[in-house]
């Protein structure tokens, strides 16, 4: 009887630990916990700086923000995430509305993300790149496409000569919200030799048609992760769904992550929290399965 009781107790403990582990894994990937974007004073903090680089594409000096993680050292090398803003935003949009310096600091403290540098540029590649006046002005809209060359041939080389970052494709990621989500997909999928991680958070209609976005399906094998996410109440979800359907039909590995919410930073803060945990490390099949489940 004593042996049976011992084995039964051990079995209960095993199942309890299994359930606990599964719950923790589910929480890790699917939704950010309360307080994930609140400043914690008793943990190490990263740093936000303003940088200036000369853009041959635009013909002027341009501004961007850069986040360096807690414990940043010139003696180490880091991967880089290029994080893009939306149509009405600028290089400060993420910092003001979904601050990486808080979200990522908290994740570092919990050992859930790899140390990385985050660059937040202005995706409006024109001399007067301030978000003023008519945001749908044709010149401004065109400047979002022009930013492709500014990013590839001006900003990335500047970052790689000014900061201790890796220069290999597997250490570069690009992500963005709305208009920036379209840019991230357009540029990332168009340059799979440059970026290994590509993410569109509620990508806007500037996202190319799938057949144009992915002209060569074989090149998708170069990616470590392709991510598309959107709030279920977002009026632009058709862009995400259109792209997802094409990728699924053509057996392109990707995560299509839907979540409650609209076209706003409540959704995009959660996207940054979840997506950042997948960067620059192996992604488990379990993570793919959890994130690809439709939200009901």
C-alpha positions in Angstrom: 0.0 0.0 0.0 2.9 2.4 0.9 4.6 1.7 -2.5 1.3 2.3 -4.3 0.8 5.6 -2.5 4.3 6.8 -3.3 3.9 6.0 -7.0 0.5 7.6 -7.1 1.9 10.8 -5.4 4.8 10.8 -7.9 2.3 10.5 -10.8 0.3 13.4 -9.5 3.4 15.6 -9.2 4.4 14.7 -12.7 1.0 15.6 -14.2 1.0 18.9 -12.2 4.4 19.9 -13.4 3.4 19.0 -17.0 0.3 21.1 -16.8 2.2 24.0 -15.3 4.9 23.8 -18.0 2.3 23.8 -20.7 0.5 26.8 -19.2 3.8 28.7 -18.9 4.7 27.9 -22.6 1.2 29.0 -23.7 1.5 32.3 -21.7 4.9 32.9 -23.2 3.8 32.8 -26.8 0.2 33.8 -27.1 -0.6 36.8 -24.9 1.5 39.4 -23.0 0.8 39.3 -19.2 -0.4 42.3 -17.3 2.4 44.8 -16.6 4.6 43.6 -19.5 4.9 47.2 -20.7 5.2 48.9 -17.3 8.5 50.4 -16.1 10.2 48.2 -13.5 12.8 50.2 -11.6 14.6 47.3 -9.9 16.0 45.7 -13.1 18.8 46.6 -15.5 17.8 49.0 -18.3 18.8 49.5 -21.9 19.3 52.8 -23.5 17.6 54.9 -26.3 19.8 57.2 -28.3 19.2 59.5 -31.3 21.5 58.8 -34.2 22.2 60.7 -37.4 23.4 59.2 -40.7 23.9 60.6 -44.2 21.5 59.3 -46.8 22.8 59.3 -50.3 19.4 58.1 -51.3 17.7 61.2 -50.0 20.7 63.6 -50.2 20.6 64.7 -46.6 21.4 63.8 -43.0 18.6 61.7 -41.5 17.6 60.8 -37.9 16.8 57.5 -36.3 16.5 56.1 -32.8 18.5 53.1 -31.5 17.9 50.9 -28.5 20.9 49.1 -27.0 20.1 46.4 -24.4 21.1 46.2 -20.7 24.8 45.5 -20.3 25.5 46.6 -23.9 29.3 46.3 -24.6 31.5 47.3 -27.5 33.4 44.1 -26.9 30.4 41.9 -27.9 28.4 41.6 -31.1 24.7 41.8 -31.4 21.9 41.0 -33.9 19.7 43.8 -35.1 16.0 44.4 -35.4 14.9 47.2 -37.7 11.5 48.3 -36.4 9.3 50.4 -38.6 6.5 52.9 -37.8 3.1 53.5 -39.5 1.8 56.0 -42.0 1.3 58.9 -39.6 4.3 58.2 -37.4 8.0 58.8 -37.4 11.1 57.3 -35.7 9.6 58.1 -32.3 6.3 56.3 -32.8 7.3 53.0 -31.2 9.1 54.7 -28.2 6.0 56.8 -27.4 3.3 54.1 -27.9 4.9 50.7 -27.4 8.3 51.4 -25.8 10.9 48.7 -26.7 13.1 50.1 -23.9 10.4 49.0 -21.4 9.0 45.9 -23.1 12.4 44.4 -24.0 14.0 45.4 -20.7 11.3 43.5 -18.9 11.8 40.5 -21.1 15.6 40.6 -20.6 15.0 40.6 -16.9 13.0 37.3 -17.3 15.7 35.9 -19.7 13.1 35.5 -22.5 14.8 37.4 -25.3 18.2 37.3 -26.9 20.3 40.6 -26.5 19.7 42.7 -29.6 20.0 46.2 -30.9 16.8 47.8 -32.2 16.9 50.5 -34.8 13.8 52.7 -35.3 14.2 54.8 -38.5 12.0 57.2 -40.2 10.4 55.3 -43.1 9.5 58.4 -45.0 12.6 58.8 -47.2 12.4 62.5 -48.1 14.1 65.7 -47.0 11.2 66.9 -45.0 10.3 63.6 -43.4 8.2 65.1 -40.5 4.7 63.6 -40.2 2.8 66.8 -40.9 0.2 67.8 -43.4 -1.7 65.4 -45.7 -0.3 62.0 -44.8 -1.8 60.6 -48.1 0.1 63.1 -50.2 1.5 61.2 -53.2 5.0 62.4 -52.6 4.9 61.2 -49.0 3.4 57.9 -50.0 6.1 57.4 -52.6 8.8 58.1 -50.0 7.8 55.0 -48.1 8.9 53.0 -51.2 12.1 55.1 -51.6 13.0 54.1 -48.0 13.9 50.6 -49.3 17.2 52.0 -50.8 17.8 54.3 -47.9 17.5 51.3 -45.5 19.6 48.9 -47.5 22.4 51.2 -48.8 22.6 54.0 -46.2 21.2 53.1 -42.8 22.3 49.4 -42.5 25.8 50.2 -43.6 25.9 53.0 -41.1 24.7 50.8 -38.2 27.2 48.1 -39.2 30.2 50.4 -39.2 29.1 52.4 -36.0 27.9 49.6 -33.7 29.3 46.1 -32.7 26.6 44.2 -34.7 26.8 41.1 -36.8 26.7 41.6 -40.6 25.3 38.2 -41.6 21.8 37.7 -42.8 20.8 35.4 -40.0 21.4 38.2 -37.5 19.1 40.7 -39.1 15.3 41.1 -38.6 12.8 43.6 -40.0 9.3 44.3 -38.6 6.8 47.1 -38.7 3.2 48.1 -38.0 0.6 49.1 -40.6 2.4 51.0 -43.4 5.7 49.9 -41.8 4.3 46.3 -41.8 3.8 46.6 -45.5 7.4 48.0 -45.9 8.8 45.1 -43.7 7.1 42.5 -45.9 8.0 44.2 -49.2 11.6 44.8 -48.3 12.2 41.7 -46.2 10.7 39.2 -48.7 12.4 41.1 -51.6 15.8 40.8 -49.9 16.0 37.4 -48.3 19.8 37.5 -48.5 19.7 40.5 -46.2 17.0 39.6 -43.6 16.3 36.3 -41.9 13.3 37.4 -39.8 10.5 39.3 -41.4 7.3 40.5 -39.7 4.2 42.5 -40.7 2.0 43.7 -37.8 -1.3 44.5 -39.4 0.3 45.3 -42.7 -1.4 48.0 -44.7 -2.5 48.0 -48.4 0.9 49.2 -49.4 1.8 45.5 -49.0 2.5 44.2 -52.5 0.1 41.6 -54.0 1.3 38.1 -52.9 2.4 37.0 -56.4 4.6 40.1 -56.5 5.6 40.0 -52.9 6.9 36.4 -53.3 8.0 36.0 -56.9 10.3 33.1 -56.1 9.0 30.7 -53.5 12.4 28.9 -53.2 13.9 32.0 -51.7 11.5 31.8 -48.7 13.6 28.8 -47.5 16.3 31.3 -46.6 14.1 32.8 -43.8 14.3 31.8 -40.2 10.8 33.2 -39.5 8.1 34.9 -41.5 5.4 36.4 -39.3 2.1 38.1 -40.2 -0.3 39.2 -37.4 -3.5 41.2 -37.1 -6.3 42.1 -34.7 -9.5 40.3 -35.5 -11.5 43.6 -35.5 -9.0 45.4 -37.8 -10.6 46.6 -41.0 -7.3 45.9 -42.8 -7.2 42.3 -41.8 -7.9 41.4 -45.4 -4.3 42.3 -46.3 -2.9 39.9 -43.8 -5.4 37.2 -44.7 -4.7 37.6 -48.5 -1.0 37.1 -47.9 -1.5 34.3 -45.4 -3.8 32.4 -47.8 -1.2 32.7 -50.6 1.6 31.5 -48.4 -0.4 28.6 -47.0 -1.5 27.5 -50.5 2.1 27.4 -51.6 3.4 25.7 -48.4 5.5 28.5 -47.3 6.4 28.1 -43.6 5.1 31.1 -41.6 3.2 32.2 -38.5 -0.2 33.8 -39.0 -1.1 35.2 -35.6 -4.5 36.7 -35.0 -5.5 38.3 -31.7 -8.4 40.3 -30.3 -8.3 44.0 -31.1 -8.3 46.6 -33.9 -5.7 48.6 -35.8 -4.0 50.1 -32.7 -1.1 49.8 -30.3 -3.0 47.5 -27.9 -2.4 44.9 -30.6 1.0 46.1 -31.7 2.5 46.2 -28.2 1.5 42.5 -27.8 2.9 41.7 -31.2 6.3 43.2 -30.2 6.2 41.2 -26.9 5.5 37.9 -28.6 7.5 38.3 -31.8 10.7 39.5 -30.0 10.9 36.3 -28.0 11.2 34.3 -31.3 14.2 36.2 -32.6 17.7 35.0 -33.1 17.2 31.5 -31.6 15.6 28.2 -32.7 11.8 28.2 -32.9 10.1 25.1 -31.7 7.3 23.4 -33.5 5.2 23.9 -30.3 5.6 27.7 -30.7 4.4 27.5 -34.4 1.4 25.4 -33.4 0.4 27.8 -30.5 0.7 30.9 -32.6 -1.0 29.7 -35.7 -4.2 28.8 -33.8 -7.0 31.1 -34.8 -8.4 33.4 -32.1 -12.0 32.7 -31.2 
